[in-house]
Amino acid sequence: MVVVLRNPKKPEAPHVYLSLKFFDGEKTEDYSGNFLERSPNLDVNKTVNMVPYNFEDKENGKRRRGITLYQDNVKIESAFGKDKGDKPMAKEHKIKGSSKVVWVWKEVGEFQEKLLKDFTEKLKNRSSNISKNNTMEFDEVESMPF
């Protein structure tokens, strides 16, 4: 998945092409997963502010990585969660004859592929008063943690 970033406040500024790997056949990626889970809630006719994050959770020591998206200064929430949307989760699989556990991400990857396809269609069908070059405007971000 490639996201084209451009600064609407500086049209002369070069576009930045950000490649987000979303599924490698074994697991999904945090940054693209966050983007794709929010994509059904994005208005493709409006500018998106993208704020990536990467920090260690002080409560449990785990790495937290993802992207927060804003439109009109409102945080775009995931279209999926405990009480909304059907999102498959990775499945735990125990290796026979071992105590080792592996996670199977296939259904999640297939789900994200569908989200990407739906989002691409949304871009193709957006308002005719916006350039139909399959790009959205993203405000400039100071630094990206990846």
Backbone as a chain_set.jsonl record, in Angstrom:
{"seq": "MVVVLRNPKKPEAPHVYLSLKFFDGEKTEDYSGNFLERSPNLDVNKTVNMVPYNFEDKENGKRRRGITLYQDNVKIESAFGKDKGDKPMAKEHKIKGSSKVVWVWKEVGEFQEKLLKDFTEKLKNRSSNISKNNTMEFDEVESMPF", "coords": {"N": [[0.853, -1.16, 0.0], [0.662, 2.157, -0.914], [0.869, 5.389, 0.243], [0.268, 8.612, -0.786], [1.65, 11.57, 0.124], [0.941, 14.972, 0.418], [1.345, 18.467, 0.806], [-1.188, 20.613, 1.349], [-0.975, 23.268, 1.968], [1.346, 24.076, 0.89], [1.626, 23.929, -2.163], [3.698, 23.734, -4.0], [5.544, 22.118, -2.872], [7.323, 18.997, -2.835], [5.757, 15.812, -3.505], [5.378, 13.14, -1.198], [6.0, 9.769, -1.161], [4.776, 7.214, 0.625], [5.403, 4.081, 1.602], [3.533, 1.506, 2.872], [3.709, -1.492, 4.244], [1.273, -3.97, 4.449], [0.428, -6.628, 4.855], [2.188, -9.54, 5.143], [1.781, -12.171, 4.65], [2.212, -13.588, 6.922], [1.88, -11.889, 9.141], [0.203, -8.841, 10.143], [0.864, -5.35, 9.634], [1.4, -2.701, 11.963], [1.146, 0.154, 11.366], [-0.071, 0.382, 8.77], [-2.266, -1.221, 9.259], [-3.686, 0.282, 11.194], [-4.34, 2.5, 9.598], [-5.935, 1.291, 7.571], [-8.069, 0.232, 9.093], [-9.363, 2.513, 9.817], [-10.092, 3.592, 7.447], [-12.768, 3.141, 6.361], [-14.161, 5.149, 7.66], [-13.168, 7.511, 6.713], [-13.473, 10.596, 4.992], [-13.012, 10.909, 1.77], [-12.931, 13.219, 0.338], [-11.852, 15.193, 1.805], [-9.082, 16.804, 3.481], [-6.598, 14.938, 5.223], [-5.099, 14.661, 8.356], [-2.239, 13.104, 9.392], [-0.84, 11.366, 12.007], [1.729, 9.654, 13.073], [2.658, 7.239, 15.593], [4.911, 5.857, 18.04], [5.795, 4.207, 20.713], [6.76, 3.093, 24.023], [4.605, 1.308, 26.057], [4.023, 2.233, 29.259], [2.724, 0.812, 31.243], [2.724, -1.952, 30.595], [5.061, -2.424, 29.216], [5.07, -3.006, 26.496], [5.544, -2.377, 22.975], [3.929, 0.214, 21.295], [2.584, 1.028, 18.306], [1.436, 2.927, 15.567], [-0.971, 4.79, 13.593], [-2.546, 7.847, 13.943], [-5.378, 9.412, 12.715], [-6.787, 12.462, 11.551], [-9.556, 14.494, 10.635], [-10.81, 17.632, 9.829], [-9.992, 18.489, 12.356], [-10.915, 16.467, 14.002], [-10.596, 13.387, 15.55], [-10.261, 10.412, 13.741], [-11.914, 7.526, 14.255], [-11.45, 3.959, 14.58], [-13.249, 1.79, 12.432], [-13.931, -0.52, 13.519], [-14.312, -2.615, 16.385], [-14.976, -3.55, 19.811], [-17.798, -3.229, 20.022], [-18.582, -2.645, 17.47], [-18.659, -3.274, 14.0], [-17.412, -6.134, 12.169], [-14.523, -7.637, 12.662], [-11.981, -9.787, 11.886], [-9.838, -11.618, 14.092], [-6.418, -12.423, 14.888], [-5.605, -15.852, 15.096], [-4.885, -18.121, 17.688], [-2.578, -20.771, 17.607], [-1.529, -23.892, 18.558], [1.494, -25.612, 18.43], [1.761, -28.937, 17.5], [2.737, -31.363, 19.828], [4.333, -29.652, 21.248], [4.871, -26.844, 23.425], [4.835, -24.479, 22.254], [3.329, -21.566, 20.853], [1.837, -20.233, 18.0], [0.733, -17.487, 15.994], [-1.926, -17.146, 13.781], [-2.477, -15.23, 11.034], [-3.894, -15.089, 8.69], [-6.724, -14.673, 8.066], [-7.036, -12.063, 8.994], [-5.292, -10.672, 7.312], [-6.528, -11.125, 4.8], [-8.897, -9.779, 5.266], [-7.922, -7.155, 5.581], [-6.951, -6.753, 3.007], [-9.373, -6.603, 1.614], [-10.398, -4.261, 2.786], [-8.526, -2.424, 1.797], [-9.027, -2.612, -0.96], [-11.705, -1.691, -1.012], [-11.28, 0.928, -0.087], [-9.718, 1.97, -2.136], [-11.58, 1.927, -4.211], [-13.351, 3.797, -3.182], [-11.776, 6.085, -3.406], [-11.584, 6.273, -6.195], [-14.212, 6.87, -6.85], [-14.815, 9.335, -5.765], [-15.879, 12.815, -5.192], [-16.423, 14.805, -8.12], [-15.218, 17.281, -8.248], [-12.713, 17.13, -7.301], [-9.361, 16.264, -7.938], [-8.88, 13.239, -9.658], [-6.688, 11.48, -9.191], [-6.189, 9.398, -7.544], [-5.083, 10.183, -5.093], [-4.92, 11.484, -1.782], [-5.075, 14.442, 0.198], [-2.672, 15.046, 2.653], [-1.777, 16.632, 5.585], [1.382, 18.086, 6.391], [3.725, 16.357, 8.408], [5.734, 16.618, 11.268], [7.773, 14.702, 12.175], [8.402, 11.275, 11.483], [8.053, 8.18, 13.055], [9.11, 5.862, 11.89]], "CA": [[0.0, 0.0, 0.0], [1.444, 3.387, -0.983], [0.116, 6.591, 0.556], [0.931, 9.785, -1.339], [1.476, 12.703, 1.025], [1.231, 16.282, -0.14], [0.991, 19.527, 1.729], [-2.087, 21.538, 0.65], [-0.578, 24.647, 2.264], [2.532, 24.345, 0.076], [1.432, 23.099, -3.355], [4.96, 23.563, -4.726], [6.361, 21.125, -2.16], [7.269, 17.684, -3.49], [4.922, 14.762, -2.919], [6.126, 12.089, -0.529], [5.346, 8.476, -1.339], [5.009, 6.432, 1.822], [5.026, 2.689, 1.383], [3.125, 0.842, 4.101], [3.455, -2.92, 4.071], [0.133, -4.243, 5.314], [0.311, -8.035, 5.215], [3.275, -10.268, 4.473], [1.435, -13.585, 4.623], [2.342, -14.121, 8.274], [1.33, -10.961, 10.123], [-0.154, -7.529, 9.626], [1.701, -4.266, 10.134], [0.652, -1.773, 12.812], [0.833, 1.443, 10.749], [-1.065, 0.226, 7.704], [-3.474, -1.765, 9.881], [-4.424, 1.414, 11.764], [-4.896, 3.284, 8.494], [-7.005, 0.538, 6.909], [-9.226, 0.099, 9.988], [-10.038, 3.809, 9.864], [-10.439, 4.008, 6.083], [-14.212, 3.27, 6.1], [-14.662, 6.373, 8.287], [-12.536, 8.685, 6.102], [-14.117, 11.313, 3.896], [-11.926, 11.036, 0.799], [-12.991, 14.55, -0.25], [-11.267, 16.14, 2.762], [-7.695, 16.625, 3.884], [-6.37, 14.071, 6.376], [-3.88, 14.863, 9.136], [-1.724, 11.796, 9.784], [0.116, 11.487, 13.108], [2.209, 8.33, 13.486], [3.207, 7.148, 16.949], [5.742, 4.69, 18.328], [6.253, 4.408, 22.089], [6.649, 1.938, 24.903], [3.533, 1.418, 27.032], [4.641, 2.178, 30.595], [2.022, -0.15, 32.094], [3.082, -3.347, 30.339], [6.352, -2.498, 28.535], [4.936, -3.375, 25.085], [5.648, -1.33, 21.961], [2.669, 0.663, 20.704], [2.862, 1.724, 17.057], [0.259, 3.091, 14.729], [-1.22, 6.088, 12.978], [-3.782, 8.518, 14.308], [-5.836, 10.241, 11.601], [-7.732, 13.53, 11.898], [-10.176, 15.305, 9.597], [-11.483, 18.775, 10.459], [-9.554, 18.472, 13.76], [-11.623, 15.411, 14.723], [-9.913, 12.1, 15.429], [-11.003, 9.374, 13.022], [-11.871, 6.284, 15.017], [-11.524, 2.718, 13.833], [-14.604, 1.342, 12.117], [-14.067, -1.844, 14.119], [-14.009, -2.668, 17.803], [-15.798, -4.475, 20.592], [-19.227, -3.088, 19.771], [-18.853, -2.17, 16.112], [-17.981, -3.93, 12.883], [-16.892, -7.49, 12.298], [-13.117, -7.679, 12.296], [-11.373, -11.039, 12.351], [-8.647, -11.485, 14.928], [-5.442, -13.497, 14.702], [-5.987, -17.043, 15.856], [-3.814, -18.833, 18.378], [-2.422, -22.143, 17.124], [-0.472, -24.581, 19.305], [2.271, -26.571, 17.643], [1.571, -30.295, 18.011], [3.892, -31.927, 20.526], [5.152, -28.568, 21.784], [4.106, -25.83, 24.15], [4.963, -23.248, 21.473], [2.109, -21.028, 20.268], [2.024, -19.302, 16.89], [-0.48, -16.76, 15.668], [-2.287, -17.252, 12.373], [-2.994, -13.925, 10.645], [-4.43, -15.159, 7.331], [-8.038, -14.022, 7.955], [-6.831, -10.626, 9.191], [-4.701, -10.177, 6.071], [-7.559, -11.121, 3.758], [-9.816, -8.707, 5.638], [-7.272, -5.888, 5.262], [-6.928, -6.631, 1.541], [-10.698, -6.126, 1.218], [-10.478, -2.858, 3.189], [-7.72, -1.658, 0.851], [-9.771, -2.582, -2.219], [-12.851, -0.802, -0.801], [-10.781, 2.291, 0.025], [-9.295, 2.357, -3.48], [-12.821, 2.217, -4.934], [-13.844, 5.052, -2.629], [-10.972, 7.143, -4.02], [-11.952, 6.379, -7.619], [-15.578, 7.376, -6.982], [-15.049, 10.55, -4.976], [-16.484, 13.972, -5.868], [-15.791, 15.172, -9.385], [-14.495, 18.543, -8.143], [-11.387, 16.84, -6.775], [-8.537, 15.504, -8.879], [-9.08, 11.799, -9.497], [-5.425, 10.77, -9.402], [-6.076, 8.429, -6.449], [-4.311, 10.677, -3.951], [-5.633, 12.325, -0.82], [-4.16, 15.403, 0.795], [-2.283, 14.824, 4.037], [-0.957, 17.726, 6.091], [2.763, 17.741, 6.693], [3.985, 15.874, 9.766], [7.097, 16.984, 11.636], [8.679, 13.555, 12.105], [7.724, 9.986, 11.451], [8.86, 7.257, 13.872], [9.43, 4.596, 11.231]], "C": [[0.899, 1.222, 0.0], [0.509, 4.553, -0.722], [0.911, 7.768, 0.006], [0.609, 10.962, -0.431], [1.794, 13.986, 0.276], [0.714, 17.324, 0.826], [0.104, 20.537, 1.011], [-1.746, 22.997, 0.906], [0.643, 25.064, 1.457], [2.446, 23.501, -1.198], [2.703, 22.858, -4.155], [5.869, 22.516, -4.082], [6.248, 19.769, -2.857], [6.325, 16.734, -2.76], [5.851, 13.741, -2.26], [5.328, 10.8, -0.69], [5.749, 7.591, -0.172], [4.494, 5.018, 1.591], [4.741, 2.044, 2.731], [2.831, -0.626, 3.79], [2.295, -3.281, 4.984], [-0.021, -5.709, 5.675], [1.359, -8.802, 4.433], [3.014, -11.77, 4.399], [1.509, -14.236, 5.993], [1.75, -13.204, 9.33], [0.994, -9.635, 9.455], [0.747, -6.486, 10.27], [0.85, -3.241, 10.878], [0.212, -0.506, 12.083], [-0.255, 1.309, 9.684], [-2.368, -0.35, 8.254], [-4.33, -0.668, 10.487], [-5.092, 2.234, 10.671], [-6.102, 2.566, 7.88], [-8.243, 0.403, 7.781], [-10.008, 1.404, 10.115], [-10.56, 4.237, 8.494], [-11.944, 4.046, 5.803], [-14.805, 4.563, 6.664], [-14.06, 7.642, 7.69], [-13.427, 9.278, 5.02], [-13.013, 11.609, 2.887], [-11.937, 12.385, 0.073], [-12.375, 15.61, 0.659], [-9.815, 15.793, 3.045], [-7.625, 15.771, 5.146], [-5.067, 14.496, 7.053], [-3.47, 13.506, 9.677], [-0.653, 12.006, 10.852], [0.548, 10.086, 13.538], [2.724, 8.377, 14.926], [3.964, 5.838, 17.11], [6.313, 4.919, 19.727], [6.123, 3.107, 22.871], [5.57, 2.216, 25.943], [4.14, 1.222, 28.419], [3.986, 1.156, 31.51], [2.484, -1.59, 31.871], [4.391, -3.529, 29.559], [6.281, -2.873, 27.061], [5.071, -2.151, 24.191], [4.268, -1.026, 21.417], [3.025, 1.488, 19.473], [1.579, 1.83, 16.259], [0.181, 4.48, 14.141], [-2.551, 6.605, 13.507], [-4.127, 9.435, 13.151], [-6.863, 11.245, 12.106], [-8.284, 14.144, 10.617], [-10.976, 16.388, 10.291], [-11.219, 18.807, 11.961], [-10.315, 17.471, 14.623], [-10.891, 14.095, 14.466], [-10.817, 11.093, 14.736], [-10.827, 8.062, 13.781], [-11.891, 5.086, 14.077], [-12.987, 2.373, 13.581], [-14.913, 0.015, 12.804], [-13.673, -1.796, 15.582], [-14.943, -3.635, 18.498], [-17.263, -4.428, 20.215], [-19.566, -2.617, 18.364], [-18.044, -2.949, 15.085], [-17.496, -5.334, 13.196], [-15.472, -7.516, 11.78], [-12.542, -9.001, 12.785], [-10.118, -10.753, 13.171], [-7.692, -12.626, 14.592], [-5.846, -14.665, 15.596], [-4.745, -17.718, 16.442], [-3.773, -20.28, 17.884], [-1.25, -22.782, 17.877], [0.193, -25.611, 18.404], [2.132, -27.945, 18.295], [2.859, -30.809, 18.643], [4.812, -30.879, 21.134], [4.26, -27.61, 22.574], [4.146, -24.495, 23.401], [3.625, -22.868, 20.837], [2.506, -20.096, 19.129], [0.677, -18.643, 16.602], [-0.708, -16.828, 14.166], [-3.052, -15.98, 11.988], [-3.726, -13.931, 9.312], [-5.763, -14.421, 7.175], [-7.926, -12.507, 8.107], [-6.27, -10.012, 7.915], [-5.707, -10.101, 4.936], [-8.571, -10.0, 4.002], [-9.213, -7.346, 5.273], [-7.158, -5.682, 3.752], [-8.273, -6.114, 1.034], [-10.876, -4.65, 1.592], [-9.708, -1.969, 2.213], [-8.441, -1.527, -0.49], [-10.957, -1.621, -2.109], [-12.413, 0.656, -0.75], [-10.359, 2.817, -1.348], [-10.51, 2.709, -4.331], [-13.412, 3.549, -4.476], [-13.089, 6.234, -3.251], [-11.37, 7.359, -5.481], [-13.303, 7.059, -7.793], [-15.839, 8.684, -6.244], [-15.538, 11.705, -5.83], [-15.695, 14.386, -7.102], [-15.02, 16.485, -9.304], [-13.092, 18.365, -7.565], [-10.652, 16.001, -7.8], [-8.68, 14.018, -8.616], [-7.795, 11.033, -9.778], [-5.139, 9.8, -8.265], [-5.124, 8.879, -5.351], [-5.248, 11.468, -3.06], [-4.613, 13.309, -0.278], [-3.934, 15.053, 2.255], [-1.448, 16.012, 4.471], [0.41, 17.199, 6.482], [2.91, 17.337, 8.163], [5.451, 16.15, 10.073], [8.076, 15.817, 11.524], [7.852, 12.283, 12.115], [8.603, 8.956, 12.143], [9.182, 5.936, 13.202], [10.337, 4.83, 10.052]], "O": [[1.807, 1.319, 0.826], [-0.521, 4.693, -1.383], [2.098, 7.906, 0.3], [-0.556, 11.31, -0.237], [2.806, 14.071, -0.42], [-0.238, 17.087, 1.569], [0.591, 21.257, 0.139], [-2.172, 23.875, 0.155], [0.948, 26.251, 1.347], [3.116, 22.474, -1.306], [2.785, 21.887, -4.908], [6.85, 22.084, -4.687], [5.198, 19.435, -3.404], [6.126, 16.844, -1.55], [6.97, 13.517, -2.72], [4.135, 10.751, -0.392], [6.923, 7.262, -0.004], [3.297, 4.799, 1.408], [5.592, 2.034, 3.62], [1.828, -0.95, 3.154], [2.314, -2.942, 6.167], [-0.569, -6.007, 6.737], [1.412, -8.723, 3.205], [3.925, -12.549, 4.117], [0.942, -15.307, 6.21], [1.178, -13.679, 10.311], [1.445, -9.349, 8.346], [1.322, -6.722, 11.333], [-0.277, -2.947, 10.478], [-0.955, -0.122, 12.162], [-1.243, 2.043, 9.702], [-3.45, -0.009, 7.776], [-5.55, -0.667, 10.325], [-6.256, 2.616, 10.791], [-7.161, 3.167, 7.694], [-9.361, 0.453, 7.269], [-11.184, 1.394, 10.481], [-11.383, 5.148, 8.4], [-12.379, 4.923, 5.057], [-15.845, 5.021, 6.191], [-14.406, 8.742, 8.118], [-14.049, 8.558, 4.238], [-12.168, 12.471, 3.129], [-11.04, 12.661, -0.724], [-12.377, 16.794, 0.322], [-9.379, 14.654, 2.873], [-8.482, 15.869, 6.024], [-4.048, 14.67, 6.385], [-4.257, 12.833, 10.343], [0.32, 12.728, 10.634], [-0.169, 9.407, 14.273], [3.166, 9.42, 15.409], [3.7, 4.853, 16.421], [7.216, 5.737, 19.902], [5.47, 2.158, 22.438], [5.612, 3.236, 26.63], [4.703, 0.168, 28.714], [4.616, 0.678, 32.454], [2.621, -2.358, 32.823], [4.787, -4.658, 29.273], [7.322, -3.046, 26.427], [4.753, -1.033, 24.595], [3.512, -1.947, 21.11], [3.686, 2.522, 19.58], [0.742, 0.927, 16.278], [1.143, 5.247, 14.186], [-3.553, 5.89, 13.516], [-3.264, 10.16, 12.656], [-7.693, 10.937, 12.962], [-7.561, 14.295, 9.632], [-11.728, 16.113, 11.225], [-12.114, 19.117, 12.747], [-10.354, 17.613, 15.845], [-10.606, 13.738, 13.323], [-11.985, 10.938, 15.092], [-9.712, 7.561, 13.923], [-12.3, 5.195, 12.921], [-13.852, 2.634, 14.418], [-16.021, -0.51, 12.686], [-12.798, -1.022, 15.971], [-15.617, -4.439, 17.855], [-17.907, -5.47, 20.099], [-20.704, -2.234, 18.091], [-16.868, -3.239, 15.302], [-17.21, -5.669, 14.345], [-15.249, -7.425, 10.573], [-12.611, -9.302, 13.976], [-9.431, -9.755, 12.95], [-8.106, -13.663, 14.076], [-6.359, -14.481, 16.7], [-3.714, -17.86, 15.785], [-4.811, -20.93, 17.759], [-0.127, -22.279, 17.839], [-0.475, -26.378, 17.71], [2.357, -28.095, 19.495], [3.936, -30.7, 18.058], [5.947, -31.186, 21.497], [3.042, -27.587, 22.397], [3.569, -23.505, 23.85], [2.887, -23.725, 20.349], [3.406, -19.27, 19.278], [-0.378, -19.186, 16.93], [0.208, -16.595, 13.378], [-4.118, -15.688, 12.53], [-4.143, -12.872, 8.843], [-5.918, -13.626, 6.248], [-8.632, -11.756, 7.435], [-6.721, -8.95, 7.485], [-5.736, -9.12, 4.193], [-9.039, -9.357, 3.062], [-9.901, -6.486, 4.724], [-7.258, -4.553, 3.273], [-8.314, -5.282, 0.128], [-11.435, -3.875, 0.816], [-10.176, -0.891, 1.845], [-8.459, -0.449, -1.084], [-11.189, -0.822, -3.016], [-13.086, 1.527, -1.302], [-10.615, 3.975, -1.68], [-10.479, 3.68, -5.087], [-13.91, 4.33, -5.287], [-13.69, 7.257, -3.582], [-11.478, 8.495, -5.941], [-13.517, 7.754, -8.785], [-16.993, 9.093, -6.118], [-15.605, 11.592, -7.054], [-14.465, 14.326, -7.124], [-14.237, 16.784, -10.206], [-12.371, 19.342, -7.365], [-11.239, 15.137, -8.452], [-8.608, 13.582, -7.467], [-7.805, 10.048, -10.516], [-3.99, 9.419, -8.041], [-4.437, 8.057, -4.745], [-6.235, 12.043, -3.519], [-3.413, 13.033, -0.294], [-4.88, 14.797, 3.0], [-0.492, 16.369, 3.782], [0.574, 16.036, 6.85], [2.281, 17.924, 9.043], [6.314, 15.935, 9.222], [9.099, 15.931, 10.85], [6.758, 12.228, 12.676], [9.793, 8.869, 11.841], [9.501, 4.969, 13.893], [10.718, 3.88, 9.367]]}, "num_chains": 1, "name": "protein.A"}
